[in-house]
Amino acid sequence: DTLLSMLRQIQHDRTNPKWRRIKLSNKRVRRAIGRHPLALEFLAAIGFEHEADTASGEAALCLKRDDPGLLWLGCSTLEEWRQYHRP
């Protein structure tokens, strides 16, 4: 749910850089995404790239690619996966 919510927020406000950056040190992000290699691969596939914050040195993922179709496909894929894998 966290990953899908993040991608939807980017879709709704694509010009805001706040939503296009994911701090990997964030507790919620670490728990929901950072400890799952497939989630990180998924984000890379839709255009997120690893980078370090120059001020703090913290690792982050930043959406470099501005492709609304790819974001839509990512959301659609997660929604379908969730539909079939929910208890």
C-alpha positions as CSV (number, residue, x, y, z in Angstrom):
1,D,0.0,0.0,0.0
2,T,2.8,2.4,0.8
3,L,4.4,1.9,-2.6
4,L,1.2,2.4,-4.5
5,S,0.3,5.5,-2.4
6,M,3.6,7.0,-3.2
7,L,3.3,6.4,-6.9
8,R,-0.3,7.8,-7.0
9,Q,0.9,10.9,-5.2
10,I,3.5,11.5,-7.9
11,Q,0.8,11.0,-10.6
12,H,-1.4,13.6,-9.0
13,D,1.4,16.2,-8.4
14,R,4.1,15.4,-10.9
15,T,5.8,18.8,-10.7
16,N,6.4,18.7,-7.0
17,P,10.0,17.4,-6.4
18,K,9.0,16.4,-2.8
19,W,7.1,13.3,-4.1
20,R,9.8,12.3,-6.6
21,R,12.3,11.6,-3.8
22,I,12.2,8.7,-1.4
23,K,14.6,8.8,1.6
24,L,15.7,5.3,2.3
25,S,16.4,6.2,6.0
26,N,12.7,6.9,6.6
27,K,11.3,4.2,9.0
28,R,8.2,3.7,7.1
29,V,10.0,3.4,3.8
30,R,12.6,1.0,5.2
31,R,9.9,-1.2,6.6
32,A,7.6,-1.2,3.6
33,I,10.1,-0.9,0.7
34,G,13.7,-0.7,1.6
35,R,14.0,-4.3,3.0
36,H,12.4,-5.8,-0.1
37,P,14.8,-6.1,-3.0
38,L,12.0,-6.7,-5.5
39,A,10.3,-3.4,-4.5
40,L,13.6,-1.6,-5.1
41,E,14.0,-3.3,-8.5
42,F,10.4,-2.3,-9.3
43,L,11.2,1.3,-8.5
44,A,14.3,1.2,-10.6
45,A,12.3,-0.2,-13.5
46,I,9.9,2.7,-13.5
47,G,12.7,5.3,-13.4
48,F,13.9,5.8,-9.8
49,E,17.7,6.0,-9.4
50,H,19.9,5.8,-6.3
51,E,21.5,9.0,-5.1
52,A,23.0,10.5,-2.0
53,D,21.7,13.7,-0.5
54,T,24.6,16.1,-0.8
55,A,23.8,17.9,2.5
56,S,23.1,14.9,4.7
57,G,24.8,12.1,2.9
58,E,21.6,10.0,3.2
59,A,20.7,7.5,0.5
60,A,17.6,8.2,-1.5
61,L,15.8,7.1,-4.6
62,C,14.9,9.9,-7.0
63,L,12.5,9.6,-9.9
64,K,14.6,11.0,-12.8
65,R,12.4,9.8,-15.6
66,D,9.2,11.9,-16.3
67,D,7.0,9.3,-18.0
68,P,3.3,9.4,-17.0
69,G,2.7,6.2,-18.9
70,L,5.3,4.3,-17.0
71,L,3.9,5.6,-13.7
72,W,0.4,4.5,-14.7
73,L,1.8,1.1,-15.7
74,G,3.5,0.8,-12.3
75,C,0.3,1.7,-10.4
76,S,-1.7,-0.7,-12.5
77,T,0.7,-3.5,-11.9
78,L,0.7,-3.0,-8.2
79,E,-3.1,-2.8,-8.1
80,E,-3.4,-6.1,-10.0
81,W,-0.8,-7.8,-7.8
82,R,-2.7,-6.6,-4.7
83,Q,-6.0,-7.9,-6.0
84,Y,-4.6,-11.4,-6.4
85,H,-2.3,-11.5,-3.3
86,R,-4.5,-10.1,-0.6
87,P,-5.7,-12.6,2.1
